[in-house]
Structure formats: C-alpha cells, structure tokens
Amino acid sequence: MPSFPYVLEKVKDGFVYRPKIPVTISYKGNRIETWAIIDSGSDVSILPREIANALCTELSGKQVDIAGMGGGLLKVVTDYINLGIAGINLPQTKVFIPVEGSKDAEQFILGHEPLFKEFNITFEYNAKKITLNKIRH
C-alpha cells in the first residue's frame, strides 16, 4: 500500500499542493522516470509531447480531437506505453499525446484508464497524502 506526499508547486500567483506520484514509463526499450499528476476528473491519460519525443513514440498516427476542461478541443494522437508505479507494472497504458501545433500538456496527467481500474486511490488533502491500494483481480 504505497503512499506519496502531495508535491508543492509554484504557480502564477503562489503555491499549490498537487497529487503527484513518481512513475516509470517505457516504450520500445526507452525508459524515463518522471512525475505524473493523478487527475480523478480525467477520463484519459495525457502524455506531454516532450516526454513522448524523449521516448521516441509514434507521433504519426491518426489525429483525433478530445474535449478538455472548459469544452476546448485538443488535437492528439494515441499510443501505448508501459507504466510502472511503486514497483508495480500496469497493463499497456493508452496515452493521448498532443500533436505539434496543439497546446501541449504541461505535465503527465494520469486519468481513469488504467489507474483507477488497478488501484483504489485515497486522496487525503489535509494530510497532503495519496495512498494507492492495488486491486486484486
């Protein structure tokens, strides 16, 4: 039952605590360790183009539009990565990658797929802690 402290980040007009966790992403032999923000309001996971480029993902797939917060559309391509969290390897994870010319994601956003199918997640804002409990299938 791994738990992680919220991460304090500077924003335009101050500081904010965010539910971020360290993750390992691998794709066709390339591997990166980075941080991901857990977004319980996001249906999908969005991988920033900068990370996708470093992993040498395929950015030439079919482009689709997904709705973002506030109803804006984001042009993306999809791909699958291997994702590790606290030593647990998740099934192939579908990610959406903003295409060139589209607004890029500032952070790796982990949405419902597959995170919420693999873990029961407890957000404890007052304690500034996230706890992940692996679901036994």
Secondary structure, 3 states (H helix, E strand, C coil): CCEEECEEEEECCEEEEECEEEEEEEECCEEEEEEEEECCCCCCEECCHHHHHHHCCCCCCCCEEEECHHHCEEEEEEEEEEEEECCEECCCEEEEEECCCCCCCCCEEECCCCHHHHEEEEEECCCCEEEEEECCC
